[in-house]
Amino acid sequence: MDLIGSGMVAVSRDTLAALRGALMRDLGYATAGYLQEAGYAGGGGQFEAFRAWLASRGVADVESLSFDAFQAHASEFFRACGWGSLTVGQLHDTVATLDSEDWGEATSHASLDHPGCHLTSGLFADFFGRVAGAPLAVMEVECRSAGSHRCRFLLGSSDVLQQVYDGMAAGIPYEDAVGSAA
């Protein structure tokens, strides 16, 4: 991975954890918005780095990949960037899922009350929106920083994810809320 040529920099997982911790300490729940905004700002650069990375492997463009090939390449790319493994899936044919048991922004010792991979949520919204060719919303529903065994992100339209959020706020498990939003 050519970090300089791709416009990216490498930071340690400890740096991300310390940044989130300091922001949460000083800003509380407003932290999520700031980190999501920063992640979203970086999505375009990450996507361009992905396209260059694909080209170095003989793949003309992301649109030419089958779902299985895209999933394999995306997982390998994010792992090579240090983020961790990534499995792309679907839930109720309504939303896409992104799962990782070793995601770089999460720390199992954080003991957060809610999912905390806010930078990633913003990054994924822009990155996968570019892949889809349409705006996407992202919501993390499971997080290792909040005691889950994996991080799980839902990707979908803002209307669908708002319905899922409203269902979860009413006490409905996210899987059922996604099913109701279909």
ZADO-1210 file (C-alpha; in nm, 4 decimals, padded with zeros to 6 digits):
<atoms>
<atom x="00.0000" y="00.0000" z="00.0000" code="MET" pos="1"/>
<atom x="00.1491" y="00.3299" z="-00.1123" code="ASP" pos="2"/>
<atom x="00.0292" y="00.5621" z="00.1642" code="LEU" pos="3"/>
<atom x="00.1947" y="00.8758" z="00.0284" code="ILE" pos="4"/>
<atom x="00.0719" y="00.8200" z="-00.3252" code="GLY" pos="5"/>
<atom x="-00.2800" y="00.7434" z="-00.2046" code="SER" pos="6"/>
<atom x="-00.3078" y="01.0511" z="00.0147" code="GLY" pos="7"/>
<atom x="-00.3491" y="00.8400" z="00.3262" code="MET" pos="8"/>
<atom x="-00.1543" y="00.8231" z="00.6519" code="VAL" pos="9"/>
<atom x="-00.1110" y="00.5417" z="00.8990" code="ALA" pos="10"/>
<atom x="-00.2030" y="00.5894" z="01.2633" code="VAL" pos="11"/>
<atom x="-00.2097" y="00.3276" z="01.5351" code="SER" pos="12"/>
<atom x="-00.5247" y="00.1747" z="01.6796" code="ARG" pos="13"/>
<atom x="-00.4197" y="00.3236" z="02.0128" code="ASP" pos="14"/>
<atom x="-00.4273" y="00.6688" z="01.8513" code="THR" pos="15"/>
<atom x="-00.7860" y="00.6185" z="01.7358" code="LEU" pos="16"/>
<atom x="-00.8885" y="00.4908" z="02.0796" code="ALA" pos="17"/>
<atom x="-00.7197" y="00.7825" z="02.2549" code="ALA" pos="18"/>
<atom x="-00.8822" y="01.0336" z="02.0189" code="LEU" pos="19"/>
<atom x="-01.2280" y="00.8878" z="02.0753" code="ARG" pos="20"/>
<atom x="-01.1683" y="00.8737" z="02.4519" code="GLY" pos="21"/>
<atom x="-01.0538" y="01.2356" z="02.4728" code="ALA" pos="22"/>
<atom x="-01.3441" y="01.3579" z="02.2607" code="LEU" pos="23"/>
<atom x="-01.5960" y="01.1576" z="02.4634" code="MET" pos="24"/>
<atom x="-01.4503" y="01.2938" z="02.7849" code="ARG" pos="25"/>
<atom x="-01.4702" y="01.6532" z="02.6646" code="ASP" pos="26"/>
<atom x="-01.7722" y="01.6498" z="02.4314" code="LEU" pos="27"/>
<atom x="-01.9873" y="01.3575" z="02.5442" code="GLY" pos="28"/>
<atom x="-02.2274" y="01.2227" z="02.2847" code="TYR" pos="29"/>
<atom x="-02.1483" y="01.5095" z="02.0435" code="ALA" pos="30"/>
<atom x="-01.8308" y="01.3117" z="01.9725" code="THR" pos="31"/>
<atom x="-02.0207" y="01.0823" z="01.7360" code="ALA" pos="32"/>
<atom x="-02.1100" y="01.3617" z="01.4958" code="GLY" pos="33"/>
<atom x="-01.7596" y="01.5032" z="01.4825" code="TYR" pos="34"/>
<atom x="-01.6005" y="01.1646" z="01.4171" code="LEU" pos="35"/>
<atom x="-01.8651" y="01.0700" z="01.1588" code="GLN" pos="36"/>
<atom x="-01.8029" y="01.3967" z="00.9755" code="GLU" pos="37"/>
<atom x="-01.4275" y="01.3343" z="00.9757" code="ALA" pos="38"/>
<atom x="-01.4770" y="00.9785" z="00.8534" code="GLY" pos="39"/>
<atom x="-01.7091" y="01.0926" z="00.5769" code="TYR" pos="40"/>
<atom x="-01.4509" y="01.3482" z="00.4638" code="ALA" pos="41"/>
<atom x="-01.1986" y="01.0667" z="00.4247" code="GLY" pos="42"/>
<atom x="-01.4263" y="00.8277" z="00.2357" code="GLY" pos="43"/>
<atom x="-01.3417" y="00.9692" z="-00.1059" code="GLY" pos="44"/>
<atom x="-00.9702" y="00.9302" z="-00.0525" code="GLY" pos="45"/>
<atom x="-01.0185" y="00.5776" z="00.0781" code="GLN" pos="46"/>
<atom x="-01.2302" y="00.4919" z="-00.2261" code="PHE" pos="47"/>
<atom x="-00.9691" y="00.6320" z="-00.4668" code="GLU" pos="48"/>
<atom x="-00.7001" y="00.4326" z="-00.2848" code="ALA" pos="49"/>
<atom x="-00.9199" y="00.1231" z="-00.3262" code="PHE" pos="50"/>
<atom x="-00.9570" y="00.1880" z="-00.6996" code="ARG" pos="51"/>
<atom x="-00.5793" y="00.2276" z="-00.7372" code="ALA" pos="52"/>
<atom x="-00.5249" y="-00.0856" z="-00.5280" code="TRP" pos="53"/>
<atom x="-00.7682" y="-00.2786" z="-00.7517" code="LEU" pos="54"/>
<atom x="-00.5919" y="-00.1498" z="-01.0643" code="ALA" pos="55"/>
<atom x="-00.2587" y="-00.2744" z="-00.9271" code="SER" pos="56"/>
<atom x="-00.4205" y="-00.6177" z="-00.9151" code="ARG" pos="57"/>
<atom x="-00.5509" y="-00.6018" z="-01.2712" code="GLY" pos="58"/>
<atom x="-00.9114" y="-00.5044" z="-01.1873" code="VAL" pos="59"/>
<atom x="-01.0296" y="-00.2314" z="-01.4238" code="ALA" pos="60"/>
<atom x="-01.2979" y="-00.0852" z="-01.1971" code="ASP" pos="61"/>
<atom x="-01.5038" y="-00.1695" z="-00.8926" code="VAL" pos="62"/>
<atom x="-01.8228" y="-00.1859" z="-01.1024" code="GLU" pos="63"/>
<atom x="-01.6804" y="-00.4821" z="-01.2954" code="SER" pos="64"/>
<atom x="-01.6632" y="-00.7021" z="-00.9836" code="LEU" pos="65"/>
<atom x="-01.9225" y="-00.9627" z="-00.8914" code="SER" pos="66"/>
<atom x="-02.0570" y="-00.9423" z="-00.5360" code="PHE" pos="67"/>
<atom x="-01.8299" y="-01.2266" z="-00.4187" code="ASP" pos="68"/>
<atom x="-01.5222" y="-01.0757" z="-00.5854" code="ALA" pos="69"/>
<atom x="-01.6043" y="-00.7313" z="-00.4432" code="PHE" pos="70"/>
<atom x="-01.6446" y="-00.8761" z="-00.0925" code="GLN" pos="71"/>
<atom x="-01.3107" y="-01.0565" z="-00.1158" code="ALA" pos="72"/>
<atom x="-01.1258" y="-00.7530" z="-00.2539" code="HIS" pos="73"/>
<atom x="-01.2853" y="-00.5087" z="-00.0067" code="ALA" pos="74"/>
<atom x="-01.1940" y="-00.7341" z="00.2859" code="SER" pos="75"/>
<atom x="-00.8360" y="-00.7730" z="00.1641" code="GLU" pos="76"/>
<atom x="-00.8033" y="-00.3978" z="00.1016" code="PHE" pos="77"/>
<atom x="-00.9323" y="-00.2886" z="00.4434" code="PHE" pos="78"/>
<atom x="-00.7144" y="-00.5500" z="00.6127" code="ARG" pos="79"/>
<atom x="-00.4104" y="-00.4290" z="00.4151" code="ALA" pos="80"/>
<atom x="-00.4897" y="-00.0725" z="00.5299" code="CYS" pos="81"/>
<atom x="-00.4851" y="-00.1910" z="00.8916" code="GLY" pos="82"/>
<atom x="-00.8578" y="-00.1569" z="00.9576" code="TRP" pos="83"/>
<atom x="-00.9220" y="-00.5299" z="00.9985" code="GLY" pos="84"/>
<atom x="-01.1234" y="-00.8001" z="00.8284" code="SER" pos="85"/>
<atom x="-01.4575" y="-00.7197" z="00.6718" code="LEU" pos="86"/>
<atom x="-01.7414" y="-00.9420" z="00.5576" code="THR" pos="87"/>
<atom x="-02.0091" y="-00.7904" z="00.3350" code="VAL" pos="88"/>
<atom x="-02.3567" y="-00.9402" z="00.3573" code="GLY" pos="89"/>
<atom x="-02.7266" y="-00.8655" z="00.3497" code="GLN" pos="90"/>
<atom x="-03.0095" y="-00.8610" z="00.6044" code="LEU" pos="91"/>
<atom x="-03.3706" y="-00.9177" z="00.4913" code="HIS" pos="92"/>
<atom x="-03.2794" y="-00.7994" z="00.1388" code="ASP" pos="93"/>
<atom x="-03.3226" y="-00.4497" z="00.2848" code="THR" pos="94"/>
<atom x="-02.9806" y="-00.3435" z="00.4087" code="VAL" pos="95"/>
<atom x="-02.6223" y="-00.4454" z="00.3510" code="ALA" pos="96"/>
<atom x="-02.4182" y="-00.5584" z="00.6497" code="THR" pos="97"/>
<atom x="-02.0499" y="-00.5099" z="00.7181" code="LEU" pos="98"/>
<atom x="-01.9124" y="-00.7364" z="00.9908" code="ASP" pos="99"/>
<atom x="-01.5706" y="-00.7502" z="01.1549" code="SER" pos="100"/>
<atom x="-01.4411" y="-00.9357" z="01.4582" code="GLU" pos="101"/>
<atom x="-01.1160" y="-00.7356" z="01.4598" code="ASP" pos="102"/>
<atom x="-01.2121" y="-00.3871" z="01.3404" code="TRP" pos="103"/>
<atom x="-00.9357" y="-00.1327" z="01.4064" code="GLY" pos="104"/>
<atom x="-01.1470" y="00.1460" z="01.5555" code="GLU" pos="105"/>
<atom x="-01.2986" y="-00.0844" z="01.8189" code="ALA" pos="106"/>
<atom x="-01.1274" y="-00.1725" z="02.1445" code="THR" pos="107"/>
<atom x="-01.2672" y="-00.4494" z="02.3602" code="SER" pos="108"/>
<atom x="-01.1537" y="-00.2727" z="02.6790" code="HIS" pos="109"/>
<atom x="-01.3446" y="00.0524" z="02.6041" code="ALA" pos="110"/>
<atom x="-01.6658" y="-00.0602" z="02.7831" code="SER" pos="111"/>
<atom x="-01.8856" y="00.1872" z="02.5950" code="LEU" pos="112"/>
<atom x="-02.2615" y="00.1988" z="02.6496" code="ASP" pos="113"/>
<atom x="-02.3286" y="00.2210" z="02.2750" code="HIS" pos="114"/>
<atom x="-02.1430" y="00.1291" z="01.9553" code="PRO" pos="115"/>
<atom x="-01.8447" y="00.3582" z="01.9133" code="GLY" pos="116"/>
<atom x="-01.6929" y="00.3205" z="01.5659" code="CYS" pos="117"/>
<atom x="-01.8142" y="00.6645" z="01.4606" code="HIS" pos="118"/>
<atom x="-01.5202" y="00.7492" z="01.2335" code="LEU" pos="119"/>
<atom x="-01.5803" y="00.4228" z="01.0494" code="THR" pos="120"/>
<atom x="-01.9537" y="00.4908" z="01.0133" code="SER" pos="121"/>
<atom x="-01.8802" y="00.8160" z="00.8326" code="GLY" pos="122"/>
<atom x="-01.6048" y="00.6585" z="00.6235" code="LEU" pos="123"/>
<atom x="-01.8311" y="00.3698" z="00.5183" code="PHE" pos="124"/>
<atom x="-02.1186" y="00.6055" z="00.4290" code="ALA" pos="125"/>
<atom x="-01.9050" y="00.7883" z="00.1757" code="ASP" pos="126"/>
<atom x="-01.6971" y="00.4906" z="00.0569" code="PHE" pos="127"/>
<atom x="-01.9867" y="00.2498" z="-00.0009" code="PHE" pos="128"/>
<atom x="-02.2081" y="00.5300" z="-00.1321" code="GLY" pos="129"/>
<atom x="-01.9483" y="00.5728" z="-00.4060" code="ARG" pos="130"/>
<atom x="-01.9528" y="00.1983" z="-00.4707" code="VAL" pos="131"/>
<atom x="-02.3344" y="00.2012" z="-00.4911" code="ALA" pos="132"/>
<atom x="-02.3481" y="00.5229" z="-00.6914" code="GLY" pos="133"/>
<atom x="-02.6079" y="00.6603" z="-00.4474" code="ALA" pos="134"/>
<atom x="-02.6061" y="00.8175" z="-00.1012" code="PRO" pos="135"/>
<atom x="-02.6065" y="00.5631" z="00.1811" code="LEU" pos="136"/>
<atom x="-02.6553" y="00.5918" z="00.5537" code="ALA" pos="137"/>
<atom x="-02.4583" y="00.3749" z="00.7953" code="VAL" pos="138"/>
<atom x="-02.5490" y="00.2695" z="01.1481" code="MET" pos="139"/>
<atom x="-02.3339" y="00.0545" z="01.3743" code="GLU" pos="140"/>
<atom x="-02.5588" y="-00.1841" z="01.5692" code="VAL" pos="141"/>
<atom x="-02.2983" y="-00.4096" z="01.7340" code="GLU" pos="142"/>
<atom x="-01.9543" y="-00.3020" z="01.8523" code="CYS" pos="143"/>
<atom x="-01.6621" y="-00.4689" z="02.0240" code="ARG" pos="144"/>
<atom x="-01.6109" y="-00.1425" z="02.2164" code="SER" pos="145"/>
<atom x="-01.9558" y="-00.1991" z="02.3695" code="ALA" pos="146"/>
<atom x="-01.9005" y="-00.5654" z="02.4562" code="GLY" pos="147"/>
<atom x="-02.0134" y="-00.7398" z="02.1360" code="SER" pos="148"/>
<atom x="-01.7968" y="-01.0087" z="01.9787" code="HIS" pos="149"/>
<atom x="-01.7979" y="-00.8191" z="01.6471" code="ARG" pos="150"/>
<atom x="-01.8665" y="-00.4819" z="01.4957" code="CYS" pos="151"/>
<atom x="-02.1694" y="-00.4804" z="01.2649" code="ARG" pos="152"/>
<atom x="-02.2640" y="-00.1902" z="01.0448" code="PHE" pos="153"/>
<atom x="-02.5912" y="-00.1590" z="00.8530" code="LEU" pos="154"/>
<atom x="-02.5878" y="00.0234" z="00.5178" code="LEU" pos="155"/>
<atom x="-02.9014" y="00.1431" z="00.3466" code="GLY" pos="156"/>
<atom x="-03.1036" y="00.4429" z="00.2470" code="SER" pos="157"/>
<atom x="-03.1494" y="00.7093" z="00.5108" code="SER" pos="158"/>
<atom x="-03.5259" y="00.6401" z="00.5150" code="ASP" pos="159"/>
<atom x="-03.4793" y="00.2691" z="00.5848" code="VAL" pos="160"/>
<atom x="-03.2148" y="00.3240" z="00.8520" code="LEU" pos="161"/>
<atom x="-03.4330" y="00.5890" z="01.0180" code="GLN" pos="162"/>
<atom x="-03.7108" y="00.3284" z="01.0421" code="GLN" pos="163"/>
<atom x="-03.4611" y="00.0802" z="01.1887" code="VAL" pos="164"/>
<atom x="-03.3399" y="00.3407" z="01.4391" code="TYR" pos="165"/>
<atom x="-03.6956" y="00.4272" z="01.5412" code="ASP" pos="166"/>
<atom x="-03.7741" y="00.0583" z="01.5889" code="GLY" pos="167"/>
<atom x="-03.4643" y="00.0081" z="01.8010" code="MET" pos="168"/>
<atom x="-03.5547" y="00.3157" z="02.0090" code="ALA" pos="169"/>
<atom x="-03.8900" y="00.1468" z="02.0743" code="ALA" pos="170"/>
<atom x="-03.7098" y="-00.1641" z="02.2011" code="GLY" pos="171"/>
<atom x="-03.7281" y="-00.3782" z="01.8870" code="ILE" pos="172"/>
<atom x="-03.4121" y="-00.5789" z="01.8083" code="PRO" pos="173"/>
<atom x="-03.2389" y="-00.4375" z="01.5003" code="TYR" pos="174"/>
<atom x="-03.2898" y="-00.7590" z="01.3004" code="GLU" pos="175"/>
<atom x="-03.6670" y="-00.7316" z="01.3475" code="ASP" pos="176"/>
<atom x="-03.6631" y="-00.3573" z="01.2831" code="ALA" pos="177"/>
<atom x="-03.4843" y="-00.4198" z="00.9517" code="VAL" pos="178"/>
<atom x="-03.7457" y="-00.6817" z="00.8630" code="GLY" pos="179"/>
<atom x="-04.0257" y="-00.4347" z="00.9388" code="SER" pos="180"/>
<atom x="-03.8613" y="-00.1665" z="00.7263" code="ALA" pos="181"/>
<atom x="-03.8601" y="-00.3913" z="00.4181" code="ALA" pos="182"/>
</atoms>
